[in-house]
Amino acid sequence: MDNIFFIDKNDWVDKVGYCRAKRTGNIIHISGTVANDEFGNPIGLDNAALQTRKILEKFVEIMEHFNSSINSIVRTRIFTTDISRWEEIGLVHGEFFREIKPTTTMVEVSKLIREEYIVEIEAEAIIED
């Protein structure tokens, strides 16, 4: 099993030098993730709920890559360019994490990497051996 996960198929992973997720021991770190397709095109324009759903679906895929599930996620950090949409974002987060209840933070930021993005989320997971 590879300890690095790449979901993105664009030049930026090498130019910037990052991966979508990395496992170190029993900890998985998931980079800040936005709602885009595999080629970096934004998804869910002006739809905070859809962007949140797409991001968390990526988290499911990442955790499966590491032979785990989102049940192992212990911390999420949510960044949004419009905190007035916190409820849309939070309700989708709750669909995925209602029973898991990771610690979380949601903060408003002035900008994300592209203006089309409303939401970016990062996470950490601990895998029980």
TORLUMMAR-839809 format. One record per residue (C-alpha): x, y negated, z negated; residue number from 1; residue in one letter. Coordinates in nm, 4 decimals. Example, Ala and Ser with C-alpha at 12.3 -4.5 7.8 and 13.67 -1.06 7.14 Angstrom:
{px:1.2300 | py:0.4500 | pz:-0.7800 | k:1 | r:A}
{px:1.3670 | py:0.1060 | pz:-0.7140 | k:2 | r:S}
% end
This chain:
{px:0.0000 | py:0.0000 | pz:0.0000 | k:1 | r:M}
{px:0.1345 | py:-0.3365 | pz:0.1028 | k:2 | r:D}
{px:0.1608 | py:-0.5957 | pz:-0.1751 | k:3 | r:N}
{px:0.0858 | py:-0.8838 | pz:0.0636 | k:4 | r:I}
{px:-0.2425 | py:-0.9407 | pz:0.2471 | k:5 | r:F}
{px:-0.2781 | py:-1.1469 | pz:0.5647 | k:6 | r:F}
{px:-0.6283 | py:-1.2151 | pz:0.6918 | k:7 | r:I}
{px:-0.5332 | py:-1.5126 | pz:0.9054 | k:8 | r:D}
{px:-0.4198 | py:-1.4700 | pz:1.2652 | k:9 | r:K}
{px:-0.2665 | py:-1.8078 | pz:1.3288 | k:10 | r:N}
{px:0.0757 | py:-1.9683 | pz:1.3390 | k:11 | r:D}
{px:0.0393 | py:-2.1395 | pz:1.0024 | k:12 | r:W}
{px:0.1180 | py:-1.8351 | pz:0.7883 | k:13 | r:V}
{px:0.4744 | py:-1.8374 | pz:0.9198 | k:14 | r:D}
{px:0.5097 | py:-2.2145 | pz:0.9614 | k:15 | r:K}
{px:0.3974 | py:-2.2853 | pz:0.6056 | k:16 | r:V}
{px:0.5266 | py:-1.9584 | pz:0.4609 | k:17 | r:G}
{px:0.2259 | py:-1.8189 | pz:0.2757 | k:18 | r:Y}
{px:-0.0033 | py:-1.5209 | pz:0.2564 | k:19 | r:C}
{px:-0.3730 | py:-1.4976 | pz:0.1748 | k:20 | r:R}
{px:-0.3113 | py:-1.2770 | pz:-0.1291 | k:21 | r:A}
{px:-0.0217 | py:-1.1158 | pz:-0.3074 | k:22 | r:K}
{px:-0.0019 | py:-0.8416 | pz:-0.5647 | k:23 | r:R}
{px:0.2655 | py:-0.8633 | pz:-0.8316 | k:24 | r:T}
{px:0.2464 | py:-0.5692 | pz:-1.0711 | k:25 | r:G}
{px:-0.1164 | py:-0.5470 | pz:-1.1764 | k:26 | r:N}
{px:-0.1978 | py:-0.9102 | pz:-1.0902 | k:27 | r:I}
{px:-0.3426 | py:-1.0274 | pz:-0.7589 | k:28 | r:I}
{px:-0.3143 | py:-1.3944 | pz:-0.6670 | k:29 | r:H}
{px:-0.5521 | py:-1.5170 | pz:-0.3974 | k:30 | r:I}
{px:-0.4528 | py:-1.8394 | pz:-0.2218 | k:31 | r:S}
{px:-0.6906 | py:-2.1280 | pz:-0.1806 | k:32 | r:G}
{px:-0.9349 | py:-1.9972 | pz:0.0793 | k:33 | r:T}
{px:-1.1719 | py:-2.1860 | pz:0.3061 | k:34 | r:V}
{px:-1.4570 | py:-2.0681 | pz:0.5278 | k:35 | r:A}
{px:-1.3023 | py:-2.0011 | pz:0.8633 | k:36 | r:N}
{px:-1.2867 | py:-1.7248 | pz:1.1180 | k:37 | r:D}
{px:-0.9729 | py:-1.5204 | pz:1.1734 | k:38 | r:E}
{px:-0.8357 | py:-1.7841 | pz:1.4122 | k:39 | r:F}
{px:-0.8825 | py:-2.0767 | pz:1.1740 | k:40 | r:G}
{px:-1.2066 | py:-2.2175 | pz:1.3136 | k:41 | r:N}
{px:-1.4353 | py:-2.3614 | pz:1.0421 | k:42 | r:P}
{px:-1.7592 | py:-2.1786 | pz:0.9597 | k:43 | r:I}
{px:-2.0700 | py:-2.3250 | pz:0.7979 | k:44 | r:G}
{px:-2.0345 | py:-2.6888 | pz:0.8921 | k:45 | r:L}
{px:-2.2087 | py:-2.9073 | pz:0.6319 | k:46 | r:D}
{px:-2.3340 | py:-2.5936 | pz:0.4520 | k:47 | r:N}
{px:-2.1708 | py:-2.5553 | pz:0.1100 | k:48 | r:A}
{px:-2.3563 | py:-2.2325 | pz:0.0293 | k:49 | r:A}
{px:-2.2566 | py:-2.0635 | pz:0.3551 | k:50 | r:L}
{px:-1.8944 | py:-2.1716 | pz:0.3135 | k:51 | r:Q}
{px:-1.8888 | py:-2.0351 | pz:-0.0418 | k:52 | r:T}
{px:-2.0403 | py:-1.7041 | pz:0.0734 | k:53 | r:R}
{px:-1.7842 | py:-1.6641 | pz:0.3531 | k:54 | r:K}
{px:-1.4966 | py:-1.7324 | pz:0.1126 | k:55 | r:I}
{px:-1.6215 | py:-1.4815 | pz:-0.1436 | k:56 | r:L}
{px:-1.6778 | py:-1.2208 | pz:0.1291 | k:57 | r:E}
{px:-1.3092 | py:-1.2660 | pz:0.2115 | k:58 | r:K}
{px:-1.2311 | py:-1.2016 | pz:-0.1569 | k:59 | r:F}
{px:-1.4216 | py:-0.8714 | pz:-0.1358 | k:60 | r:V}
{px:-1.2103 | py:-0.7734 | pz:0.1669 | k:61 | r:E}
{px:-0.8894 | py:-0.8757 | pz:-0.0080 | k:62 | r:I}
{px:-0.9687 | py:-0.6774 | pz:-0.3210 | k:63 | r:M}
{px:-1.0578 | py:-0.3705 | pz:-0.1129 | k:64 | r:E}
{px:-0.7182 | py:-0.3988 | pz:0.0569 | k:65 | r:H}
{px:-0.5622 | py:-0.3594 | pz:-0.2877 | k:66 | r:F}
{px:-0.7900 | py:-0.0613 | pz:-0.3671 | k:67 | r:N}
{px:-0.9895 | py:-0.2659 | pz:-0.6142 | k:68 | r:S}
{px:-1.3050 | py:-0.4777 | pz:-0.6218 | k:69 | r:S}
{px:-1.4081 | py:-0.8277 | pz:-0.7186 | k:70 | r:I}
{px:-1.4862 | py:-0.6803 | pz:-1.0610 | k:71 | r:N}
{px:-1.1136 | py:-0.7266 | pz:-1.1285 | k:72 | r:S}
{px:-1.1242 | py:-1.1026 | pz:-1.0648 | k:73 | r:I}
{px:-1.0739 | py:-1.2839 | pz:-1.3946 | k:74 | r:V}
{px:-1.0385 | py:-1.6441 | pz:-1.2776 | k:75 | r:R}
{px:-1.1715 | py:-1.8600 | pz:-0.9939 | k:76 | r:T}
{px:-1.0962 | py:-2.2220 | pz:-0.9158 | k:77 | r:R}
{px:-1.3438 | py:-2.4021 | pz:-0.6925 | k:78 | r:I}
{px:-1.2547 | py:-2.7224 | pz:-0.5123 | k:79 | r:F}
{px:-1.5248 | py:-2.9234 | pz:-0.3367 | k:80 | r:T}
{px:-1.5311 | py:-3.2513 | pz:-0.1531 | k:81 | r:T}
{px:-1.8851 | py:-3.3148 | pz:-0.2795 | k:82 | r:D}
{px:-1.9501 | py:-3.2273 | pz:-0.6444 | k:83 | r:I}
{px:-2.3165 | py:-3.3225 | pz:-0.6008 | k:84 | r:S}
{px:-2.3463 | py:-2.9857 | pz:-0.4193 | k:85 | r:R}
{px:-2.2228 | py:-2.7950 | pz:-0.7247 | k:86 | r:W}
{px:-2.5497 | py:-2.6056 | pz:-0.7599 | k:87 | r:E}
{px:-2.5432 | py:-2.4703 | pz:-0.4016 | k:88 | r:E}
{px:-2.1857 | py:-2.3556 | pz:-0.4566 | k:89 | r:I}
{px:-2.2509 | py:-2.2243 | pz:-0.8073 | k:90 | r:G}
{px:-2.5558 | py:-2.0184 | pz:-0.7122 | k:91 | r:L}
{px:-2.3607 | py:-1.8289 | pz:-0.4450 | k:92 | r:V}
{px:-2.0697 | py:-1.7827 | pz:-0.6879 | k:93 | r:H}
{px:-2.3257 | py:-1.6378 | pz:-0.9280 | k:94 | r:G}
{px:-2.4508 | py:-1.3880 | pz:-0.6688 | k:95 | r:E}
{px:-2.1013 | py:-1.2405 | pz:-0.6523 | k:96 | r:F}
{px:-1.9932 | py:-1.2844 | pz:-1.0153 | k:97 | r:F}
{px:-2.3119 | py:-1.2835 | pz:-1.2256 | k:98 | r:R}
{px:-2.2152 | py:-0.9639 | pz:-1.4082 | k:99 | r:E}
{px:-1.8375 | py:-1.0148 | pz:-1.3908 | k:100 | r:I}
{px:-1.8291 | py:-1.3676 | pz:-1.5318 | k:101 | r:K}
{px:-1.4696 | py:-1.4722 | pz:-1.4574 | k:102 | r:P}
{px:-1.3466 | py:-1.7959 | pz:-1.6067 | k:103 | r:T}
{px:-1.3947 | py:-2.0698 | pz:-1.3511 | k:104 | r:T}
{px:-1.3367 | py:-2.4332 | pz:-1.2794 | k:105 | r:T}
{px:-1.5119 | py:-2.6529 | pz:-1.0246 | k:106 | r:M}
{px:-1.3648 | py:-2.9912 | pz:-0.9411 | k:107 | r:V}
{px:-1.4221 | py:-3.2546 | pz:-0.6778 | k:108 | r:E}
{px:-1.1279 | py:-3.3452 | pz:-0.4574 | k:109 | r:V}
{px:-1.1021 | py:-3.6256 | pz:-0.2050 | k:110 | r:S}
{px:-1.0111 | py:-3.3996 | pz:0.0881 | k:111 | r:K}
{px:-0.9390 | py:-3.0424 | pz:0.1886 | k:112 | r:L}
{px:-0.7129 | py:-2.9306 | pz:0.4738 | k:113 | r:I}
{px:-0.9767 | py:-3.0233 | pz:0.7363 | k:114 | r:R}
{px:-1.2761 | py:-3.2533 | pz:0.7051 | k:115 | r:E}
{px:-1.5179 | py:-2.9732 | pz:0.8033 | k:116 | r:E}
{px:-1.4491 | py:-2.7879 | pz:0.4796 | k:117 | r:Y}
{px:-1.6629 | py:-2.8632 | pz:0.1759 | k:118 | r:I}
{px:-1.5364 | py:-2.5768 | pz:-0.0430 | k:119 | r:V}
{px:-1.2047 | py:-2.4059 | pz:-0.1154 | k:120 | r:E}
{px:-1.1649 | py:-2.1319 | pz:-0.3768 | k:121 | r:I}
{px:-0.8636 | py:-1.9527 | pz:-0.5238 | k:122 | r:E}
{px:-0.8597 | py:-1.6633 | pz:-0.7677 | k:123 | r:A}
{px:-0.6610 | py:-1.4265 | pz:-0.9830 | k:124 | r:E}
{px:-0.7390 | py:-1.0657 | pz:-1.0583 | k:125 | r:A}
{px:-0.5976 | py:-0.8115 | pz:-1.2994 | k:126 | r:I}
{px:-0.6112 | py:-0.4512 | pz:-1.1916 | k:127 | r:I}
{px:-0.6449 | py:-0.1967 | pz:-1.4681 | k:128 | r:E}
{px:-0.4154 | py:0.1017 | pz:-1.4091 | k:129 | r:D}
% end
